[in-house]
Amino acid sequence: MSQQRLLAAAWAAFLALPAAAGATEAAEDEARDEAIFGESTGSTEDASRDEEIFGESTGSTEDASRDEEIFGESTGSTDDASRDEDIFGESEGSTVVPASTRSEGSGGDGLLSSSQIDQRLDLAGDKLAIGGLLYLRAQYSGAEGTLVERDPISSPNLLDVYFDARPNDNLRAFARGRLTHTFAEGQATGVDTGVGGEASGADLDQLWINFNLEHRLFVTAGRQPIRWGASRFWNPTDFLNDRVRDPLAIFDERLGVSLVKVHLPIESSGWNLYAIADLEEASTVEQMGGAFRVEKLIGSTEITLSTALRKDRPWRVGADLSFPLWELDVRAEVAMLYGDEQRYWRGDFDLSSLENGEATLQERVAGVKLPEAWDRSDEWIPQAVLGADLAIKYSDEDNVVLGAEYFYNGAGTDDPALYPWLLSNGFSPLYLGQHYGAVYANATAPGSWNDTSFTASVLGNLTDRSFVGRFDYRVRLLTYLDFNAFVASHFGEAGEFRLAMQVPRVAELEGASEEQLAQLGLGPAMGAMLASGVDQPAPLLELGAGLQLRF
């Protein structure tokens, strides 16, 4: 063979090398993944990207449909679902053309054609999605007996940015960070659920890896969102979150929890089994916690049993139940706490003696009546929720959903006079009293308003007979831009939802040490409250508006 022919053959082989290498590499990757994970199918655990990313629940069907009922189409709607296809090429479910069947370029030289190169770039782009949420909002809070121009305003804004990597159907890595900034730093007069943070800051919301073994065992490790419970307003079985969910918030703004979650679905018999290692704020092995959850679907009834245990925290066991009853969708939760070592309080709380200007500090403090600590570590403390929804169809395509919920909180108090003391000792709002109730009505896309939803809600502390009513409006302005607005009113008796606090200021306690406060029978929290004094008027009205841009 001549030298020219040898050169031509070598050059042709070199040009064909990328296609052959690509085919070999793809075949090897595919064979390796199938050997480890089995045939590639969609994971049951991997719900739609937007639902998982932007806070919608990945729990029961009832939880996943909550935002759809209240605010219209979920983030998994047709418009949003096509976002990844528009930006990143074909969706993750697209069919990958095997290397062995790819056609060569028109010249027959083994080179990829322009369309094939574009296709490969699209497929590579599908492996990593980058997006986020920008939420700008403003709120006004008016209180009784105050001037409108002096009432506080606030603008707690947030930016979430995520990276969602899916090398194949068996592996997924996800990271989401959050930037928060408050343009106006006024303190709202409503009930603080503890969701808010600093005026400005950065947080790691999620950082986790998900994989499966033979499509039978699904593992998610890292900081991840989790919420248990079937109820709408109160979730006593939500054992793994330290902060309670704000039931009136547009979406759940709580940060993720550091967990290792193992999920074993048994689809043939309708079982889901979960085992969880709780690593949140654990610095040693003994500080780690554990949780277990069992879900069973019997016909149209979903039953869930769960438990969680961790050192220095109570043992928690709970059950969820949701089922249809005639035209109603009924849901219930029951939780029991045992070994709760936090201090409970009972007795009188009276600070009137501090206003006696003629007495000495010791005499004034001696006349103060403070509650006594109550140890309930050897008791089973119950919490239970019962609720139901009714969908009333008023046209061929539209309905209005009416619902109600009752919550019994065995860990709460039946004495509203103790509220200032309890709040200074760390009790959670919405779980302060013993008896609560809520009603709501929702109209999603009524009539020709297909991008609009309306929701009216009333929450009440039935123990002290204080209430807050709220009306929410939400509309999709553009494909990725939503506008929401609300108005809330506080009414009823003086209590949790109309909480007015007057604590006299004791100037002599300013700068007092913990030892000095202890000699007077006061704790640090109460001492700080008395040193500065408190004059908080009861909340009356709240107004808010926001813009959500998803990208």
C-alpha positions in Angstrom: 0.0 0.0 0.0 1.3 3.3 -1.0 2.3 6.0 1.6 -0.5 8.2 0.4 -3.1 5.5 0.9 -1.8 4.7 4.4 -2.0 8.4 5.3 -5.6 8.7 4.0 -6.6 5.6 6.0 -5.0 6.9 9.2 -6.7 10.3 8.7 -10.1 8.7 8.2 -9.6 6.5 11.3 -8.7 9.6 13.3 -11.8 11.5 12.1 -14.0 8.5 13.1 -12.5 8.3 16.5 -14.8 10.8 18.4 -18.0 9.0 17.2 -16.6 5.6 18.1 -15.3 6.8 21.5 -18.6 8.4 22.2 -20.5 5.3 21.4 -18.1 3.2 23.5 -18.3 5.6 26.5 -22.1 5.8 26.3 -22.4 2.0 26.1 -20.0 1.6 29.1 -21.8 4.2 31.2 -25.2 2.7 30.3 -24.0 -0.9 31.1 -22.4 0.3 34.4 -25.6 2.1 35.5 -27.8 -0.9 34.6 -25.4 -3.2 36.5 -25.6 -1.1 39.6 -29.1 0.3 39.5 -31.1 -1.9 37.2 -33.0 -0.7 34.2 -33.6 3.0 34.0 -37.1 4.1 35.0 -38.5 7.2 36.6 -38.1 7.4 40.4 -41.4 7.4 42.4 -39.6 9.7 44.9 -38.6 12.3 42.3 -41.7 14.4 41.9 -41.8 17.4 39.6 -38.9 19.7 39.9 -40.7 22.9 40.7 -42.8 21.2 43.5 -39.7 20.0 45.3 -37.7 23.1 44.7 -40.2 25.8 45.7 -41.6 24.3 48.9 -44.6 22.2 47.9 -44.9 19.2 50.0 -43.6 15.8 48.7 -45.6 14.0 51.3 -49.2 12.6 50.8 -51.4 13.4 47.9 -53.5 15.7 50.1 -50.4 17.7 51.1 -49.2 18.0 47.5 -52.5 19.4 46.3 -52.8 22.1 49.0 -51.1 24.9 46.9 -53.1 23.9 43.8 -56.4 24.3 45.8 -55.4 27.6 47.3 -53.4 29.4 44.7 -54.4 27.8 41.4 -52.2 25.7 39.2 -49.1 24.3 41.0 -45.6 25.0 39.9 -45.9 21.8 38.0 -48.5 23.2 35.6 -48.1 23.0 31.8 -46.5 26.5 31.5 -44.0 25.9 34.2 -43.3 22.3 33.3 -42.2 23.4 29.8 -39.7 25.9 31.3 -36.9 23.4 31.4 -37.6 22.4 27.8 -37.5 26.0 26.6 -34.3 26.9 28.4 -32.3 23.8 28.7 -33.4 21.8 25.6 -35.4 18.5 25.7 -36.8 17.5 29.1 -35.2 14.9 31.3 -37.7 12.3 30.0 -36.7 12.6 26.4 -35.4 9.6 24.5 -31.6 9.4 24.1 -30.6 8.2 20.6 -28.3 5.2 21.1 -24.8 5.6 19.7 -25.1 2.6 17.5 -28.1 4.1 15.6 -26.8 7.6 15.1 -26.4 8.5 11.4 -23.1 9.8 10.1 -22.6 13.2 8.5 -23.6 13.7 4.9 -20.0 13.3 3.8 -19.8 9.7 5.2 -16.6 10.7 7.1 -17.8 9.8 10.6 -18.1 13.4 11.7 -21.3 14.5 13.6 -23.6 16.7 11.7 -24.7 20.1 13.1 -28.1 18.7 14.2 -26.4 15.9 16.1 -24.0 18.3 17.8 -26.9 20.5 18.8 -28.7 17.4 20.1 -25.7 16.3 22.2 -25.5 19.8 23.7 -29.2 19.7 24.6 -28.8 16.3 26.2 -25.8 17.6 28.2 -27.8 20.6 29.3 -30.5 18.4 30.6 -28.1 17.0 33.1 -27.9 20.4 35.0 -30.8 22.8 35.5 -30.1 26.2 37.1 -33.0 28.4 38.2 -34.5 30.2 41.1 -37.2 32.3 42.7 -37.1 36.0 43.4 -39.8 37.1 45.9 -40.2 40.8 46.6 -42.9 41.8 49.1 -44.0 44.6 51.3 -46.2 44.6 54.4 -47.9 47.1 56.6 -49.0 46.4 60.2 -51.5 48.6 62.0 -52.2 48.4 65.8 -54.9 49.7 68.0 -54.5 53.2 69.3 -51.5 54.1 67.1 -51.1 56.6 64.3 -51.1 55.2 60.8 -48.0 57.1 59.8 -46.1 55.6 62.7 -47.2 52.0 62.2 -44.4 49.7 61.1 -43.8 48.6 57.5 -41.5 45.8 56.4 -40.2 44.3 53.2 -38.7 40.9 53.8 -37.4 39.8 50.4 -35.7 36.6 49.4 -33.8 35.1 46.4 -33.5 31.4 46.0 -31.0 30.0 43.5 -30.8 26.2 42.8 -28.6 23.8 40.9 -30.3 20.6 39.9 -28.0 17.9 38.4 -29.4 14.6 37.0 -26.6 12.7 35.3 -29.1 9.8 34.7 -32.5 8.6 36.1 -30.8 7.0 39.0 -28.8 9.9 40.4 -29.7 13.4 41.4 -27.7 16.2 43.2 -29.4 19.3 44.3 -28.3 22.6 46.0 -30.3 25.7 46.8 -29.1 28.8 48.6 -31.1 31.7 49.9 -30.3 35.4 50.2 -32.6 37.5 52.3 -32.8 41.2 52.7 -35.3 43.5 54.4 -35.6 46.9 52.8 -37.7 48.2 55.6 -37.1 46.7 59.0 -40.3 47.5 60.9 -41.5 44.8 63.3 -44.9 43.3 62.3 -47.6 43.3 64.9 -49.0 39.9 64.0 -48.1 36.5 65.4 -44.5 35.6 64.7 -44.1 32.0 63.7 -40.3 32.1 63.9 -39.9 31.8 60.1 -38.2 35.1 59.5 -34.5 35.6 60.0 -32.0 38.4 60.0 -32.6 41.7 58.1 -29.9 40.5 55.6 -28.1 37.2 55.3 -27.4 34.0 53.3 -28.5 30.5 54.2 -28.0 27.1 52.8 -31.5 25.8 52.2 -30.8 22.5 50.6 -27.8 20.3 49.7 -28.5 16.7 49.0 -27.9 13.7 46.8 -30.6 11.2 45.8 -29.9 7.7 44.3 -31.6 4.3 44.2 -30.6 0.7 44.3 -32.3 -1.5 41.8 -35.2 0.9 41.9 -36.3 -0.7 45.1 -34.5 1.4 47.8 -34.3 5.2 47.5 -31.7 7.2 49.5 -31.6 10.9 50.0 -28.7 12.3 52.0 -28.0 15.9 53.0 -29.9 19.0 53.9 -33.4 18.5 52.5 -37.0 19.7 52.9 -39.4 17.5 54.8 -42.8 17.9 56.3 -45.1 15.3 57.8 -48.8 15.5 58.5 -52.0 15.6 56.5 -53.6 18.7 58.1 -53.7 22.2 56.6 -53.1 24.6 59.5 -51.6 22.5 62.3 -49.2 19.6 62.0 -48.3 18.1 65.4 -46.8 15.0 63.6 -44.2 17.2 61.8 -41.6 15.8 64.1 -38.4 16.7 62.3 -38.8 20.5 61.9 -37.8 22.7 64.9 -39.9 25.6 63.5 -43.6 25.4 62.9 -45.0 26.1 59.5 -46.8 29.4 58.9 -50.2 28.2 57.6 -51.0 31.5 56.0 -47.7 31.9 54.2 -47.7 31.8 50.3 -45.2 28.9 50.5 -43.3 27.1 53.2 -40.2 29.3 53.8 -38.5 27.0 56.4 -35.0 25.8 55.6 -34.2 22.2 55.0 -33.1 19.7 57.7 -29.9 17.6 57.7 -31.0 14.0 57.2 -30.2 10.7 55.7 -33.5 9.3 54.5 -34.0 5.8 53.2 -37.3 5.0 51.4 -38.6 1.5 50.6 -41.8 1.5 48.5 -43.8 -1.7 48.2 -46.1 -0.8 45.4 -47.7 -4.2 45.0 -49.3 -3.9 48.5 -49.5 -0.1 48.9 -46.8 0.3 51.5 -44.1 3.0 51.9 -41.4 2.6 54.6 -39.0 5.3 55.7 -36.0 5.2 58.0 -34.3 8.5 58.8 -31.1 9.6 60.6 -31.5 13.1 62.0 -28.1 14.9 61.8 -29.4 18.5 62.4 -27.1 20.3 64.8 -25.5 17.0 65.9 -21.8 17.1 66.8 -21.5 13.6 68.3 -23.0 10.3 67.6 -25.2 10.4 70.7 -26.7 13.7 69.6 -28.0 12.1 66.4 -31.7 11.3 66.2 -33.7 8.7 64.5 -37.2 8.6 62.9 -39.4 6.0 61.3 -42.5 6.3 59.2 -44.9 3.8 57.6 -47.5 4.7 55.0 -50.3 2.3 53.9 -52.9 2.9 51.3 -56.1 0.9 51.7 -58.5 1.6 48.9 -58.9 5.4 49.1 -57.8 5.7 52.7 -54.2 6.6 53.6 -52.9 5.7 57.0 -49.5 6.8 58.4 -47.6 5.9 61.5 -44.5 7.8 62.5 -42.1 8.1 65.5 -39.0 10.2 66.3 -36.5 10.0 69.1 -33.5 12.1 70.0 -31.4 12.7 73.1 -32.8 15.5 75.4 -36.0 15.6 73.4 -39.3 13.9 74.0 -40.2 10.6 72.4 -42.8 11.3 69.8 -45.3 8.9 68.2 -48.0 9.9 65.8 -50.6 8.8 63.2 -52.1 10.5 60.2 -55.4 9.5 58.5 -57.0 10.9 55.4 -60.1 9.4 53.6 -63.2 10.4 51.6 -66.5 10.4 53.5 -69.5 11.0 51.2 -68.7 14.4 49.7 -66.1 15.3 52.3 -62.3 14.8 52.3 -61.5 14.0 56.0 -58.1 14.2 57.5 -56.8 13.7 61.1 -53.6 13.7 63.0 -52.7 12.5 66.5 -49.4 12.9 68.2 -48.2 11.8 71.6 -45.2 13.3 73.5 -43.4 11.5 76.3 -40.4 12.6 78.3 -40.8 16.3 77.5 -38.2 17.9 79.8 -39.1 21.5 78.9 -40.6 23.5 81.7 -44.3 24.0 81.8 -45.9 26.7 83.9 -49.0 27.2 86.0 -50.2 29.6 88.7 -50.6 33.4 88.8 -48.6 36.0 86.9 -49.0 39.6 88.3 -46.5 42.5 87.9 -48.7 45.2 89.4 -46.4 45.6 92.5 -43.6 46.9 90.3 -45.6 50.1 89.7 -45.4 51.1 93.3 -42.9 53.9 93.1 -42.7 54.4 96.9 -41.4 50.9 97.6 -37.8 49.7 97.3 -36.8 47.4 94.5 -36.7 44.4 96.8 -40.2 45.2 98.0 -41.5 45.7 94.5 -40.0 42.5 93.3 -41.1 40.6 96.3 -44.7 41.5 95.5 -44.4 40.0 92.0 -46.4 36.8 91.4 -44.7 34.5 89.0 -45.9 31.1 87.7 -44.3 27.9 89.1 -42.5 25.4 87.0 -44.4 22.2 86.2 -42.6 18.9 85.4 -44.5 16.8 82.8 -41.6 14.5 81.8 -43.5 11.4 83.0 -46.7 12.2 81.2 -48.0 11.4 77.8 -49.0 14.7 76.2 -51.6 14.5 73.4 -52.1 16.7 70.4 -54.8 16.0 67.8 -56.2 17.6 64.7 -59.5 16.9 62.8 -60.4 18.6 59.6 -62.5 18.2 56.5 -62.9 19.8 53.0 -66.0 20.0 50.9 -65.9 20.9 47.2 -69.0 22.5 45.9 -69.3 22.5 42.1 -71.1 25.5 40.7 -70.4 25.0 37.0 -69.1 22.3 34.7 -65.5 23.4 35.3 -65.5 25.4 38.5 -65.9 24.7 42.2 -65.4 26.3 45.6 -63.7 24.4 48.4 -64.9 24.9 52.0 -63.0 23.5 54.9 -62.7 23.5 58.7 -60.1 22.3 61.2 -60.0 21.8 64.9 -56.8 21.4 67.0 -56.4 20.2 70.6 -53.0 21.0 72.0 -52.3 19.2 75.3 -49.0 21.0 75.5 -50.7 24.5 75.6 -52.1 26.5 78.4 -55.7 27.3 79.3 -54.8 30.5 81.1 -54.3 33.5 78.7 -52.9 35.6 81.6 -49.7 33.5 81.4 -49.0 34.5 77.7 -46.4 37.2 78.4 -44.5 34.8 80.7 -44.8 31.9 78.3 -43.6 33.9 75.3 -40.6 35.1 77.2 -39.7 31.4 77.9 -39.9 30.2 74.4 -43.4 28.8 73.7 -44.3 28.6 70.0 -47.1 30.8 68.6 -50.0 28.8 67.1 -49.2 26.2 69.7 -49.7 28.5 72.7 -53.3 27.7 73.8 -55.1 24.4 74.2 -58.0 24.8 71.7 -57.8 26.2 68.1 -60.1 26.2 65.1 -59.9 27.4 61.5 -62.3 27.7 58.6 -61.5 28.7 55.0 -63.0 29.0 51.5 -61.1 28.8 48.2 -62.0 29.6 44.6 -59.4 28.6 42.1 -59.6 29.9 38.5 -63.3 30.9 38.9 -65.2 31.4 35.7 -63.1 32.9 33.0 -60.4 34.0 35.5 -58.2 31.1 34.8 -55.0 32.6 36.2 -56.6 33.9 39.4 -57.4 32.4 42.8 -59.1 33.7 46.0 -58.8 32.4 49.5 -60.5 33.5 52.7 -59.3 32.1 56.1 -60.1 32.6 59.7 -57.9 31.2 62.5 -59.0 31.3 66.1 -57.6 30.6 69.5 -60.7 29.1 71.1 -59.2 29.2 74.5 -58.9 33.0 74.7 -61.4 33.7 71.8 -59.0 35.8 69.7 -59.1 35.5 65.9 -57.4 36.6 62.7 -59.1 36.7 59.4 -57.3 36.9 56.1 -58.2 37.3 52.4 -55.7 36.3 49.8 -55.6 37.1 46.1 -53.2 35.7 43.6 -52.9 36.1 39.8 -50.4 35.0 37.2 -49.4 38.2 35.4 -46.9 36.6 32.9 -45.7 33.0 32.3 -43.2 33.2 35.2 -44.5 36.1 37.2 -47.2 36.0 39.9 -48.7 38.7 42.0 -50.2 38.2 45.4 -51.9 40.5 47.9 -53.6 40.0 51.2 -55.5 41.8 53.9 -55.8 40.5 57.5 -57.8 41.7 60.5 -57.4 40.8 64.1 -60.6 40.7 66.2 -62.2 39.1 69.2 -61.0 39.1 72.9 -57.5 40.0 74.0 -55.4 36.9 73.4 -52.9 35.3 71.2 -54.2 36.8 67.9 -54.9 40.2 69.6 -51.9 40.1 71.9 -51.3 43.4 73.8 -48.5 43.4 76.4 -47.7 46.0 79.0 -44.8 45.3 81.2 -43.6 48.1 83.5 -40.0 49.2 83.1 -37.8 48.7 86.1 -34.8 51.0 85.5 -32.8 49.5 88.5 -32.6 46.1 86.6 -30.8 47.5 83.6 -27.4 45.9 83.4 -28.1 43.5 86.2 -26.2 40.2 86.1 -27.8 36.8 86.1 -26.7 36.2 89.6 -28.4 39.5 90.8 -31.5 38.5 88.9 -31.5 35.1 90.5 -31.3 36.7 94.0 -34.5 38.5 93.2 -36.1 35.3 91.9 -36.0 36.4 88.2 -34.7 34.6 85.2 -32.6 36.2 82.5 -35.6 36.5 80.0 -37.9 38.1 82.6 -35.1 40.3 83.9 -34.4 41.6 80.4 -38.1 42.2 79.8 -38.5 44.2 83.0 -35.3 46.2 82.4 -36.5 47.5 79.1 -40.3 47.4 79.7 -42.8 46.3 77.0 -45.6 48.4 75.6 -47.0 46.4 72.7 -50.5 47.4 71.4 -52.8 44.8 70.0 -52.6 44.2 66.3 -55.5 45.4 64.2 -54.8 45.3 60.5 -52.2 43.9 58.1 -51.8 44.6 54.4 -49.3 42.9 52.1 -48.4 42.4 48.5 -45.7 40.5 46.6 -44.2 39.6 43.3 -42.8 36.1 42.6 -40.5 35.6 39.6 -39.5 32.0 38.9 -36.7 31.5 36.4 
